[in-house]
Amino acid sequence: MSPSTSPASTCHNCHTDAPGNFCSTCGQSTVVHVPSAREFLHEFVAHYVALEGKLWRTLALLLFRPGALTNEYIAGRRVRYVEPLRVYLTFSILFFAILKFGSADLFLTVHSQQPQASAHGPSQTPDNNASGMQVSILGQTPTLPHQWQDFQQLPVAGKQKLIRESFFHYAPYAMFGLMPLFALFLKILYLGSGRRYGEHFLFALHTNAFAFITMALMTLIPVDIVRLALCAWLLGYLPWAMWRVYPSGKLATVCRWLVLMAAYALAMSLAIMACIATGVMLRH
């Protein structure tokens, strides 16, 4: 017997008398039934895609007006835009999913370094323990400790697989963990500006969400001129956003941007190496 679709006299959620279509206490609909596939699809489109226009307004500011979305949020105009944390998490998850199942070679490359043959004898095969590994992630090249005997005993293909799996498993958490540090760098760089730490964290979420969108597009679009344009926009976006959110001279903004990038690049390199090391150490 299928559930009734007529309004109930008592709310199923808080058990308050609710003679109408909605409970006056908790707001839940009194018409309770198992949703159809069509209703699930409608809810997904309305809530997660359309968001009553919020998503498109958010994307327009985020992509084409550096710093504007942060300024809108600080000014109190928030209901018309998607929440900052949701923006960051959504595009972070999308980026790593695209990177994992798409062409990861743009950001993550792992290959073996074959020993050269010498006059004393032939070179060793790739499966030997002496074979080296070179890893490049987001332009960084960490070196794995050679004393990890279990890792060194793996064949080259096994090493490559383990490094990739470690990166994709732990990197999303590491990148999110870097957001408070990014905000802390901004707090230090703009001491005396009157900005609270929460405002710096908000700026970190927005600018890093933009970075994830741009890098996802660079992964999806295998056209060199498009990738070059996206890379140029990615490099110019952050100092422009800093100049609009933290009003100061252009030269001072560029200097702060250089310091921020140097500190964040170092932190990201350490985080990436930690991701790989964690994956290697926790390998079963």
N, C-alpha and C positions, 0 to 999 in steps of 0.2 A: 504494500500500500504506500503510495507516494505521499510525502509531507504536504500539508495544506499550505496554500499560498495566500490565504486570507489573514488579515491582521489578528494577532493574538491579544487577549485582554490583559495578559501579564507579560512583562518583558522577560525574555529567556535569559538575559544577561544579569540583571540586578533584581529580578523578581518584583519590580514595582508595577503597580497598576498602570497600564498604558493602553487606553481605549483607542488611540489614534494609530497612525502608520509609523510613528516614531516614539520612543520612550522620552518622556520629559526630563528624566533624571540623568541617564547616561547617553542618550542620543541614538541608541541602536535601533535599527529598523525592526518593527514587530512582525514583518513578513519574512519568515525564515524558511528557506528551502535549499536543497542542494543545487548549487549553481550549474548551469549548463556550460558546455565548451564555448558557446558563443558569448556568454556572460563573462567567462574568464578572459577571453580575448578582448572584449570591450573594456574590462577593468584594466588590463595590461596597457592597452593603447592610451586610455584616458589618464591613467595614473603615472605610468613610467615613461611613456613616449611624449604624449601631448602635454601633460601636466598643465592643462588650461593655458598654454602659451608660455609658461614659465621657462621651459627648456630652451625654446628658441630665443627668447629675450636674453637668457643667461649666456647662451652660446654666442650671440651677436656681440655682446659686450666683452666676453672673455676672449674671443678670437681676434676681434678687430679694433678694440679700444683698450689698450693696456692700462691697467689700474682702475678703469672706470667701475668695474663690478665691485671691487673692494671699497671704493669711495661711496658707491650707492649703499652698500651694507652698513658702513660706518655712519652714514648720514641718516640711517633709520629706514630707508626705503627697501624693505626686505621681502614683503609678502609677494611681490611680483617676480621674484627670482628663486631658483633652486638653492637649497641650503648648501653652504660651502663644503661641509664634510661629505655630503652626498655627491656633490660635483667631483670632489677629489677621488672618492672611493670608486665611483662609477667609471671614470676615465682611466684610473689606475688599473682596475680589473680588466677593462677592455684592452688596454695597451699590452699587458702581459699575456692576455689570451691571444691577441693577434701576433705578438712576437713569438709565442710558443708554437702556434699552429701555422703561422705564416712563414715568411722568410726572415729567420733570426740572424742571418749572416751580416746584416747591416750593423747590428749592435753586439752580437755575440759570436765570436769565432774561436774555435778550438782546433788546433792541428798539431801534428807531431813534427819534431825536428829530427830529421834523419842524420845519424852520424856519418861523416864523410869517410870514405875509404882512405886508408893510409898505406904507406909503403910496407908496413909491418904485417898487413893482413887485411882481409875483407872487413867491411863495416858490419856492425851487428844488425840484426833484423829488428823491425819495429816492436815486436813482442818482447824483446829482451828488456831486462830491468833498467839498462842504461839508456834506453830511449827517452828523450826529453819531451816535454809538453810546453806549448806556448798558448796562453789563453789571453784573449783580448775581449774585454767587456766594456762597452760604452767608451772605447778608446783607451781604457786602462789595461795594463798587462801585469797582473799579480803573479808572483812566483810561489808555487807550492813547496813546502819544505820537503827536501829529499829524504829525510829520515823517516818519513811515513812509509814503512816497509810494505804494509798491506796495500796501500795505494800504488806504490811503485811496481808491485808484482802483477798488477792488472795489465792486460793487453791495451794497446793504444785505443781501440774502440771502446773498451770498458772505461778507461779514464775519461774519454770524451763524453760518454753517456752520463757518468757520475757527475762530472762538472756541470753539464747542462741541467740535469735533474736538480742538483743542489741550488743552482742559480734560480731556476724557475720556482722552486719550492719556497725558498727563504727570501728572495729579493723583494717581493711585494711587501712583506712585513718590515724588512729593513728600510725600504724607502719611506714607509709611513712612519717608522721610528725616527727617521731623520727630520721630519717636519718640525718637532719642537726645537731641534738643534738649529735648523734654518732660521726659525723665528728668534732664537737666542742670538745668532749672529747679527740679525737685523737690529735687535734691541741694543747690542753693544755698539754697532755702527751708528745708530741714531740716538745715542745718549743725549739727554737734554731736549729732545724733540717733543716731549710730553706724550708720546704714544705709549699706550699700555701694551703689555706682552700679548694680550689677546688680539690686538689689532695686527701685530706682527705675524701671529699665527694664522690669522685670516688671510693676510697677504701671501703667506707661504702656501696655503692650500690652493688659492686661486692660481698663482703663477706656476705651481707644479702641475696642477690639473691642465693648464694650457700646454705645458711641456709634454705631458702624456698624449694629448690630442695630436700635437704636431709630430711627435715621433711615431705615433700610430699611422698617421698619413704618410710619413716617409717610408714606413715599412710596406704599406699597401700599394703605393704608387711607384712602380719601378721605372720612373722616368727621371733621368739625371737632372734636367733643367728644373723640374718640379721639386725634386729633393734639394737642389741647391737653393731655390727660392725659399723653401720651408726652413732650411737650416739658417739662412740669413735672417728670416723673420724670428726664428727661435733665439738667435743671438742678440738681436736688437730689442726684443720684446721686454726683457727684464729691466734693463736700465731705463727704458721709456716708462715702464710701469712704476719703477722706483721714483722717477722724477715727478710723476703725477700724484702719487700717494704721499710722498715725503717731499714737499716743496723745498727745493734748495737749488743752488747753482748747478749748471750742467756739468762743469768740471768736477765739482765735489761729488755729484751723483756717479759719474764715470769712475772716479777713484774708489768710491764705496763699492760699486759693482765689481770692480776688479778684485778687491779684497774679499768680497763675499764669494765670488766664483772660485778663488784660490782655496779658501777655507772649506767651501762645500765640496769641491772636487776631491780634496784630501779626505774629507769625511766619507764621501761616497766610495772612494777607492778602498778605504779600510772596511766599509760595510760590505762591499762586494767580496773582498777576500775573506771576511768573516762568514759570509753565506757559503762560500765554497768550502772553507775549512770545517764548518759545522756539518755540511753534507758528507764530507769525507770521514770525519770522526764518528758520525752516527750511522755510517753505512753498516748494514747487517750482512 
